[in-house]
Amino acid sequence: MATTETILQGVNIAGSITDFNKKILSKDAVAFLALLHRSFNSTRKDLLNRRVIRQAELDKGSLPDFLPETKHIRENDAWKGAKPAPGLIDRRVEITGPTDRKMIVNALNSNVWTYMADLEDSSAPTWDNMINGQVNLYDAIRNQVDFKQGEKEYKLRTDRTLPTLIVRPRGWHLDEKHFTVDGEPISGSLFDFGLYFFHNAKELIKRGTGPYFYLPKMESHLEARLWNDVFNLAQDFVAIPRGTIRGTVLIETILAAFEMDEIIYELRDHSSGLNCGRWDYIFSVIKKFRQNSNFILPDRSAVTMTVPFMDAYVKLLIQTCHRRQVHAMGGMAAQIPIKDDKAANDKAMDGVYADKLREVKAGHDGTWVAHPALAAIASEVFNKHMPTPNQMFVRREDVKIGQNDLLNMNIPGQITEEGIRKNLNIGLGYMEGWLRGVGCVPINYLMEDAATAEVSRSQLWQWVKHGVPTAEGKKVDKAYALKLLKEQADQLASKAAKGNKFHLAAQYFSGQVTGEDYADFLTSLLYNEITSVGSSSPASKL
């Protein structure tokens, strides 16, 4: 077996190494990252290339369907996923958020069952955000995350068991440019997973849970197979039993919806279920079929969870998960309490209650909230209607979902100028925050992350591409989109603090709403603006 020093040859770190984060960037941890990269990066790149080929087929009018080559997996009732791991049997309310120290303390102090610490869509991947997030997670696991900010102290509660920690690494498409191996940037997925797993797996097991993950943005079961291979190597490397890791997969792409059985099958010894990533799912539908005029959606506000293609996706996910005896997790309640308007707040909270009631009655085993204040509402609903730790016994054998159901775009609603301006405001607001290194941005009393910004810009692109008319009778074309973009950017910039980045956001956004260029992800498009890659240091000098 190669020595650490040998493995470190060819590894360079361009991010700053400080007294605060150096415990995370130990030689052994960095060598483990290099091992992951050299073992799996070529497969990752091949899988990303498969996405490009698949998109070209969709652009020509091809439509996804259930795979004939994996029919035997779907039709075999005998196989099941892994039994629920310690701390993951009851997941009725999960809170999500970025990995800054304050968020971690507040989330772990919330009255929830698990906390998804997010290194993905609600975190802008600056070097400091990513590496300091790892330090914060390391400290939280060891109950040494308490800190003081001004006069206020943030301390973990001691009066109850803390929520189970689940970490979401970045998706396969994102690189970590501050860390290179043999001249290539490491995958953001492997960087986030590797550091967290290497430092914390055994400590988590000792404390009664384990290394648990949410896996985002997958488009095929082959991408789940890659994660499973990563899990097996990692567990073998640190000498813990295979099957200790658990991964819950976010079904947030239309292509993955046709491969849910296969995704659980690939991860079956490590599977802890699937989750309805609703906003990314809508984004994926628009993105994948953006050239197809049969897939034009109305204003975002009209695309609810009860429209045909979303309802079909939810039903199939619950049925699939429960058939395989793993958790079927519901979606996000992104509302933020409205403190200065009781009537508006009551209406918003009633909406949260209704959404969670729909989920629990459909058969979901748990749900997401973005703010601690919503945990009580979600808990009330699930406690009342799900007295058991989960409801995997709700088989949903009444459900019969086929290709046409998942692709049914019959949605009542219109495209309006107000809807266009809302999309522009959300897209600009989120991108402006992201360019300042903030990945979770409150806009109109909703906690927006990358997914909602992606829906906004993808809708605009598609509306311009196909020259759709608004309800007011105006054709949505390039000139009209750019005119409204300038008006909204000027308005937002004039109201924001000096030094804001709204016009820089508009500069990037203008290339994404004209029906011409289309970046694969906004986060990839903007990433160079928040990287601080300067001179790099060989890892051998750590």
Salt bridges, closest charged atoms under 4 A:
GLU5 OE2 - LYS27 NZ 2.90
ASP19 OD1 - LYS22 NZ 3.38
GLU75 OE2 - LYS71 NZ 3.82
ASP77 OD1 - ARG323 NE 2.65
ASP90 OD1 - ARG92 NE 3.01
GLU94 OE2 - ARG91 NE 2.77
ASP118 OD1 - ARG168 NE 2.75
GLU120 OE1 - ARG168 NE 3.16
GLU120 OE2 - LYS217 NZ 2.69
ASP121 OD2 - LYS217 NZ 2.95
ASP139 OD1 - LYS23 NZ 2.65
ASP139 OD2 - ARG101 NH2 2.94
GLU153 OE2 - LYS155 NZ 3.94
ASP159 OD1 - ARG157 NE 2.86
ASP175 OD1 - ARG44 NH2 2.98
GLU176 OE1 - ARG170 NH1 3.00
GLU176 OE2 - HIS178 ND1 2.62
ASP182 OD2 - ARG38 NE 2.90
GLU184 OE1 - HIS37 NE2 3.13
GLU184 OE2 - LYS45 NZ 2.50
ASP192 OD1 - ARG170 NH2 2.80
GLU203 OE1 - LYS206 NZ 3.42
GLU203 OE2 - ARG207 NE 2.67
GLU219 OE2 - ARG51 NH1 3.88
GLU219 OE1 - LYS288 NZ 3.08
GLU223 OE1 - ARG51 NH2 2.76
ASP236 OD2 - ARG242 NH2 2.61
GLU252 OE2 - LYS217 NZ 3.81
GLU259 OE1 - HIS221 ND1 2.67
ASP261 OD2 - ARG323 NH1 3.57
ASP261 OD1 - ARG324 NE 2.86
GLU262 OE2 - ARG74 NH1 2.80
GLU266 OE2 - ARG225 NH2 2.77
ASP280 OD2 - LYS217 NZ 3.18
ASP311 OD2 - LYS315 NZ 3.02
ASP346 OD2 - LYS342 NZ 2.66
ASP355 OD2 - ARG278 NH2 2.90
ASP355 OD2 - LYS356 NZ 3.71
ASP355 OD1 - ARG358 NH2 2.81
GLU359 OE2 - ARG278 NH2 3.24
GLU359 OE1 - LYS356 NZ 3.48
GLU359 OE2 - ARG358 NH2 3.85
ASP365 OD2 - HIS322 NE2 2.69
ASP398 OD2 - ARG396 NH2 3.12
GLU417 OE2 - ARG421 NH2 3.11
GLU418 OE2 - LYS422 NZ 3.57
GLU432 OE2 - ARG436 NE 2.89
GLU448 OE2 - ARG300 NH2 3.57
GLU454 OE1 - ARG457 NE 2.77
GLU487 OE1 - ARG421 NH2 2.76
GLU487 OE2 - LYS483 NZ 2.89
ASP490 OD2 - LYS486 NZ 2.76
ASP490 OD1 - HIS503 NE2 2.93
GLU516 OE2 - LYS478 NZ 3.32
ASP520 OD1 - LYS287 NZ 2.95
